[in-house]
Amino acid sequence: MAETVMLAEQAPEKHVFRRVLPYLRPHRAALAGTLLVVLACAATVAALPPLVGRAADAIVARDRGALTATVIALAVAVVAQIGLARWSELLLMRAGERVVRDLRERAVERLAHAPLRFLEAHRTGDLLRRTTGEVAELALFVRRDLPNLVVISATLLLTAVTLVAYSWLLTLVVAVVFVPPALLALRSFRRGAEEAFGGQAAAEATVAATLTETLTARELLQTSGALPAWLGRVRRENRAVVAAARRTARVEVSIEVVSLIEGAALAVLLGLGAWLAAQGSLGIGAVVVFVLASRTLFEGLGDGSQLIGELQTARTGLARLLDLLESPGAHRADAGAAADADPPPRGELRAEGVAFGYLDGTPVLRGVDLAFAPGDRVAVVGVTGSGKTTLGKLLAGLYRPDTGRITYCGTDLRELPGPVLSRLIALVPQEVHIVTGSVADNLALVPGSPGRAEIAAAVDRLGLRAWADGLPDGLDTGVGVRGERLSAGERQLIGLARAALIDPAVLVLDEATADIDPATAGWVERAIGELCAERTLVVIAHRPATVELLARTVRVADGTTTEAAAAGARPAPTTERP
Ligand SMILES: Nc1ncnc2c1ncn2[C@@H]1O[C@H](COP(=O)(O)OP(=O)(O)OP(=O)(O)O)[C@@H](O)[C@H]1O
């Protein structure tokens, strides 16, 4: 059985910033310009201590001219710093938002194209969190913290250069006595943070997935008495989130050690600087520069270390997003030899030695050999759970066989590009997906976005004009949130009308099992009759009336298929209970 590559709960964070580089490439010009402005801003911050130092020297030397010039330079530097800080913040935000927008679009595109088996293997909430929650956190980081982090990093660098330039001796004291313990504290924080923040993100994702499931399973929960057990599960997962958040808070408090080191360093530097000045080996201005610059250095280290927590959260989110973008499981293998193929609009569909199983390793189907000639009209029947829907999805190319192949006019479906495949073979599932909007909005959800005239023509072709006219506002009738105002039969009618608009060579229809009222059933049968006149029709049939419409019957049993006697002349075998 082919393995579905699963996404990791705690996505690997190794080289995460290097892995994101390819996604930054399209924005490199904007990012480079932004970096220049950031550097200019950091330069103005780093220039302040030397200017104040020069002013102090001018005061000591009673040099009015030098003092005036320095004060003017200071004022210019302060104004420039404020302007450049705002500008760099704006540019960083803009560039960051653009990158995040791209990542969001890529994630949605990846999910939209991901193989069905990959999507089914993951909880909807987890995928949703990776594409919404994780991206939102990234966007927040980009908007709120990234500008500060970048400016602080550049300022730290330039300040360190200033320190060395003014007193290598004092710089040595800072570098040897204070920076190593500060870095050690930061490193131990980062290590703890990686686990704590990763654990918190995973725990929150689990709760998000369960909450999403609560909504989709609302009928089950309210009618089956499963609510207490479910709430117990929610409580357990919620407690895990609180425990994870506490771990994160403890790690965050540990960063305060860096502030203590900063205080001690400033006290020592002040004393040492004053002593050196008294000895005459350092000017007053230089001591002032040194004390101010080292304060900037430690402030930068302190602020930077706080932002590292945010950076860690963003890194975890980014890793989970990249895990989705890079997962081989989420990739539909590119069309191979038939990438440029232009198969005929009508042709034979074949299944040859097809076997397929889901995640638990038990094959649902094996050794399936079937051929559907152009214009064939086939009913697929079998007991519940025998594998009819699975066969339908395999024939439509939604699943790929674990062994064997399915071909259209001799070409393996996996070699056909997605758009070609969806034009050739259409699947109307048991539960037709309906989006919020009108009937016409829903019918337009097919390749080529057909206009009103085409939609109306398709409805006419299927003999559904009277049905559409009977709706309160015709084709403009609202269907409610995700089609809640439509019956199962009406959903299938929309699915059939969509299929008519696609005009596929093969239509696979998984008939709705829910009871359909006789009037709607009549419309469905009429539409099927119209559709099968022009193409190969494979219907996973649940109602005798449907089986009787079709010329051939294939029975699915014991994981394989057998040809049954021609339908029509006899009572039709429908879905039986095992
Ligand atoms: N996404 C899935 N993941 C794991 N197992 C699945 C999945 N979908 C179906 N199965 C299992 O595969 C088997 C065949 O299911 P399938 O839906 O194809 O049967 P069916 O004949 O169409 O049933 P029904 O008549 O009730 O629609 C069942 O045992 C089912 O539990």
The ligand as an SDF file (V2000), in Angstrom:
LIG
                    3D

 31 33  0  0  0  0  0  0  0  0999 V2000
  -11.0470    8.3430    3.7310 N   0  0  0  0  0  0  0  0  0  0  0  0
  -11.0330    7.0980    4.2010 C   0  0  0  0  0  0  0  0  0  0  0  0
  -10.0710    6.7120    5.0540 N   0  0  0  0  0  0  0  0  0  0  0  0
  -10.0380    5.4450    5.5120 C   0  0  0  0  0  0  0  0  0  0  0  0
  -10.9260    4.4980    5.1790 N   0  0  0  0  0  0  0  0  0  0  0  0
  -11.9070    4.8140    4.3320 C   0  0  0  0  0  0  0  0  0  0  0  0
  -12.0180    6.1370    3.7900 C   0  0  0  0  0  0  0  0  0  0  0  0
  -13.0900    6.1780    2.9590 N   0  0  0  0  0  0  0  0  0  0  0  0
  -13.6290    4.9380    2.9940 C   0  0  0  0  0  0  0  0  0  0  0  0
  -12.9290    4.1170    3.7960 N   0  0  0  0  0  0  0  0  0  0  0  0
  -13.1850    2.7080    4.0520 C   0  0  0  0  0  0  0  0  0  0  0  0
  -13.1060    2.0090    2.8130 O   0  0  0  0  0  0  0  0  0  0  0  0
  -14.1330    1.0390    2.7160 C   0  0  0  0  0  0  0  0  0  0  0  0
  -14.9480    1.3040    1.4530 C   0  0  0  0  0  0  0  0  0  0  0  0
  -15.6130    2.5630    1.6120 O   0  0  0  0  0  0  0  0  0  0  0  0
  -16.5180    3.1790    0.4560 P   0  0  0  0  0  0  0  0  0  0  0  0
  -17.0010    4.4980    0.9290 O   0  0  0  0  0  0  0  0  0  0  0  0
  -15.7610    3.1310   -0.8220 O   0  0  0  0  0  0  0  0  0  0  0  0
  -17.7200    2.1280    0.4230 O   0  0  0  0  0  0  0  0  0  0  0  0
  -19.1120    2.2600   -0.3330 P   0  0  0  0  0  0  0  0  0  0  0  0
  -19.3470    0.9340   -0.9530 O   0  0  0  0  0  0  0  0  0  0  0  0
  -19.1130    3.4290   -1.2370 O   0  0  0  0  0  0  0  0  0  0  0  0
  -20.0950    2.5260    0.8810 O   0  0  0  0  0  0  0  0  0  0  0  0
  -21.5280    3.2810    0.8300 P   0  0  0  0  0  0  0  0  0  0  0  0
  -22.4380    2.4640    0.0230 O   0  0  0  0  0  0  0  0  0  0  0  0
  -21.9030    3.3110    2.2770 O   0  0  0  0  0  0  0  0  0  0  0  0
  -21.2810    4.6430    0.2650 O   0  0  0  0  0  0  0  0  0  0  0  0
  -14.9320    1.1220    3.9860 C   0  0  0  0  0  0  0  0  0  0  0  0
  -14.4880    0.1070    4.8470 O   0  0  0  0  0  0  0  0  0  0  0  0
  -14.6010    2.4780    4.5410 C   0  0  0  0  0  0  0  0  0  0  0  0
  -14.6140    2.4400    5.9410 O   0  0  0  0  0  0  0  0  0  0  0  0
  1  2  1  0
  2  3  1  0
  2  7  2  0
  3  4  2  0
  4  5  1  0
  5  6  2  0
  6  7  1  0
  6 10  1  0
  7  8  1  0
  8  9  2  0
  9 10  1  0
 10 11  1  0
 11 12  1  0
 11 30  1  0
 12 13  1  0
 13 14  1  0
 13 28  1  0
 14 15  1  0
 15 16  1  0
 16 17  2  0
 16 18  1  0
 16 19  1  0
 19 20  1  0
 20 21  2  0
 20 22  1  0
 20 23  1  0
 23 24  1  0
 24 25  2  0
 24 26  1  0
 24 27  1  0
 28 29  1  0
 28 30  1  0
 30 31  1  0
M  END
$$$$
